Amino acid sequence: MLDYEKLSLLADFYEFTMGNGFVQTGNIDSIAYFDMYFRKIPDQGGYAIFAGLEQVVQYIENLEFNEEELEYLKSVENLSDLYIDYLRNFKFSCDVWSFEEGETIYPNEPLMVVRGPIIQVQLMETLILLTINHQSLIATKTTRIVNSAQGKGVVEFGSRRAQGYSASIYGARASYIGGCLGTANTLAGKMFNIPALGTMAHSWVQFFDSEYEAFKAYAETYPDSCNLLIDTYDTLGEGLPNAIRVFNEVVVPAGFRPKGVRIDSGDIAYLSKKVREGLDEAGFADVKIMVSNSLDEEIINSLLLQGAKIDSFGVGERLITAKSEPVFGGVYKLVAVEENGEIIPKIKISENVEKITTPGFKQVYRFYSKESCAPMADLVCLHDENYEDTEEVEIFDPVHTWKRQVLKNYTAKAMLKRIYDNGKLVYDIPNIEDIKKRCKASLDVLWEEQKRLEFPHEYYVDLSEKLWTMKYELLKEKSK
């Protein structure tokens, strides 16, 4: 599951049948360009977060086919010996450009561009999509939850409810990028060097003859980090009084201060207020209150509006599964080929307008206001266009072209960074702490109106005049 050397066959089977076809038709060295992008922001949000690049790189670095895998391919389809030999001697030789992890991203702009032999570029499709789609989805969901928590800590609690092992592990990674303090997933903690956090379950309390004995035993084991789950039987009638008793009898005499209590059921807003009153009256105003129980951004927002006395949140199933909208919807489309060194744009036309592709080898520029540092708009352009030294640029809606705006006083940044050059990794993968910082920084500069949960401000993503003209000339040509 987690061994990248075993993922070579993790591809839609048509990637192999087409690969064999490219060999048979003499197109083994034909150069193609593919864009990975998405069409809609989950939860009708105002932004998404790019995540998963490191795992795409790890997959590419370990992409090879052993004899057992080749025998399997030969057994299920009449693949040519020439194609099997190609896979046996496979050597990645593509160019890759990508957004960096933690950046905000928007629909219909290329997040990753792959250029190389069509037989290789096509083979990347499934792994790129499943990796970027999943981690970008969870990172985006996490930022919505963390933003709703208004500075209070959020811990990812979802391992047992994730759709499988990999989803729990890489979902934990994405949640940390998105702003969680840590994860309950111990393996993810080890793999990604992120905090693995946890205290007790209800079963600990149920095991002992009484709640008091359970709390006492835990406090004696962890006097310096005592955090008690107080809702197993009766939160206010038993749980809180027993916790306070153990704090006074075990933790304080040992020379420590208790860390917190957790509530996992009931009317959390009401209970948190009463627990806060009880802790304060008992001299434990420094003890934190954590809550859990099927939380998401909407519930957290509601709890805080009700004045709930909560210091941190444990968020599980609705984060790790992105329950409200569990599909990111990224796609991977052919946008150009090379013929005799010339880039020939390709377009896919559909009755569904949103499925019409934007052709050509592209770059994305983001324009930041020099006054506020906030991003003003993204411009998708052709790869040979450069906006870094321009003083002003006119952008326009690619559908309603009369809607135009002139941007001035900005700093332009090219968003697609070179990751691979002719199969060689040329990008230094940052550590997860730096990715997390980039995510926070990219969110901090957004207008608050763009981050609200309902009816957020829509961010501009436009096409350059040159790219727009190319697209619509192709549309006219193919529509004849």
LINNOR-V30033 format. One record per backbone hydrogen bond with DSSP energy under -0.5 kcal/mol. NH is the residue of the N-H (numbers start at 0). CO is the residue of the C=O. If there is no record, write none. Layout:
NH;CO  NH;CO
This chain:
3;1  5;2  6;3  9;6  10;8  14;11  15;12  16;12  17;13  18;14  19;15  20;16  21;17  22;18  23;19  24;20  25;22  26;21  29;26  31;115  32;335  33;113  34;332  35;111  36;34  36;330  38;328  43;40  44;41  47;104  48;135  49;102  55;51  56;52  57;53  58;54  59;55  60;56  61;57  61;58  62;59  63;61  64;86  69;65  70;66  71;67  72;68  73;69  74;70  75;71  75;72  76;72  78;76  83;79  84;80  85;81  86;82  87;83  88;84  89;86  94;114  95;419  96;112  97;416  98;110  101;49  102;99  104;47  107;37  108;105  110;35  111;35  112;96  113;33  114;94  115;31  117;29  119;116  120;116  121;117  123;119  123;120  124;121  127;123  128;124  129;125  130;126  131;127  132;128  133;129  134;130  135;131  136;132  137;133  138;134  139;135  140;136  141;137  142;138  143;139  144;140  145;141  146;142  147;143  148;144  149;146  150;145  151;148  152;310  154;312  155;181  156;154  156;314  160;157  161;157  161;158  163;161  167;163  168;164  169;165  170;166  171;167  172;168  173;169  174;170  175;171  176;172  177;173  178;175  179;174  180;153  181;153  182;194  183;155  185;183  188;184  189;185  190;186  191;187  192;188  193;188  196;182  196;194  203;200  204;200  205;201  206;202  207;203  213;209  214;210  215;211  216;212  217;213  218;214  219;215  220;216  221;217  224;221  225;222  227;259  229;227  229;261  237;233  238;233  239;234  241;237  242;238  243;239  244;240  245;241  246;242  247;243  248;244  249;245  250;245  251;246  253;249  254;251  255;250  258;225  259;225  260;287  261;227  262;289  267;265  270;266  271;267  272;268  273;269  274;270  275;271  276;272  277;273  278;274  279;275  280;276  281;277  282;279  283;278  286;283  287;258  289;260  289;287  290;311  291;262  299;295  300;296  301;297  302;298  303;299  304;300  305;301  306;303  307;302  309;307  310;288  311;288  312;152  313;290  314;154  314;312  315;313  318;315  319;315  320;316  321;318  322;317  324;321  330;36  332;34  334;32  335;32  336;343  337;30  338;341  341;338  343;336  343;341  344;342  345;334  352;350  354;351  355;352  356;347  358;356  359;334  361;359  362;380  364;378  365;412  366;376  367;365  367;410  368;373  369;408  372;368  375;366  376;366  377;459  378;364  379;461  380;362  380;378  382;360  384;381  389;386  392;406  394;392  394;404  396;399  396;402  400;398  402;399  403;401  404;394  406;392  406;404  408;390  410;367  412;365  414;363  415;363  416;97  416;414  418;95  419;95  420;423  422;93  423;420  425;418  426;418  428;426  434;430  435;431  436;432  437;433  438;434  439;435  440;436  441;437  442;438  443;439  444;440  445;442  449;446  450;446  450;447  451;447  455;43  456;448  458;456  461;377  462;395  463;379  467;463  468;464  469;465  470;466  471;467  472;468  473;469  474;470  475;471  476;472  477;473  478;474  479;476
